[in-house]
Amino acid sequence: MAKLIGKYAYAKLKSVEVKKEAQTEGWEWRKGSIGKIGTLSLFESKHKYPGKRFVHMNCFEGEWLTTGCGEVEISDTELKVTSKNSVYIFKIGGKGYQLWVDEKTETEQ
């Protein structure tokens, strides 16, 4: 089971791009999530890809999106996930921004 690092009460998928070396047929479905808004959970893999991170977004419309494991960069307004095949950029800033911690969240040391 992955370790929950943090949750964002508001997130919006701004963009997703395929990496040149990973261009494959059937990749385009990811672009259908651009503009979707929801809550975002940041996880760290403990077993399959130790130390690598990924996000799971529950859209307010009832859909969801989970990225592959990779490197995560976080600024005040954006969260970027660079996985093996894709680069995702989420908006996490603005009035709706909130990072919260609950009993399942393991804070970073």
N, C-alpha and C positions, 0 to 999 in steps of 0.2 A: 504494500500500500504506500502511496506517495505521501510525502510530508506537506501539509498545508502551510504555506509561508505567509499568505495575506489574502485579503478579500477587498475588492473595490466595489462600492455600492453603485457606482455609475461607470460604465465603460462604453465606448463606441468604436467599432472597427473602422479605422480610417482608410487602410489600404492593405492589400495582400498581393505579393508578387512571387512568381516562381523564380527560383535560382536558375541561371543559364544551364548549369550542368545537370539539372533535374527536370528539364522540360519533358513532360510525358503527356500522352493523351489522357484525358479525363481529369486533368488538374483544375480546369476552369470553374468547377462547382464552388470553389472557395470564394470566388468573386461575388457570388450571390449573397454573401454575408456582409459585404461592405455597406456601411451605414446602419447596420443593426445595433441596437442599444440594449444593454442589460447589465447584470452583475458579473464580475470577473473574479475568479479565484486563481491564485498563483501557487503552483505546486513544485516540489523538488522530488525527482525520482530517487528512491532509496535502493532499488534492486536492479532493474533492467538497464538503466542508464544513470548510475550513481552520480549525483552532483549536477546533473542536467535539469533544466527547468522547463515547464510548460504551463499553459493557461487553459482554463475551461471557462467559457462564457455562456451563461444562461440568458438568452434574449427575453425581453419582456413580452414578446409575441409568442413565446412558447418553444421556439427553436433553441438549438445549442450548437456550440462550436468548441472543439478541443484541438489545440495545436500539437504538433509533434514536439519531442524534447529537443532542446537546444540551449542557446545562450540568450539571456534576458538582460535588457538594458532599461532602466527606469529613470525618468526625469520627473519634474514637477507636473508635467502635462501629458506625457506619453509613456507607454510601455511597449517595447519592441522585442519580439521573439524572432530569433533567427534559427530555424530548424534545418534539418538536412535538405529539405526540398523547397522551403518557403520562407518569406520574410513578412511578418505580420506587424502592423503598427496600430495600436489602440490608443484612443484619447482617454485619459483618466483624470484630467484636470478640469478646472472651472468650478462653478457653483455646486454642481452635483458630485464633486469629488469627495470621497470619504474612504479612508483605509481603516478597517476595523479588525479587532482581534477577538476571537471567542475561545472557548475551552478547547477546541480542536486545532487551533493555530499554534504553531511552534515558532516563537520569535527568533530572529537571527541574532547571533552573538557577535 
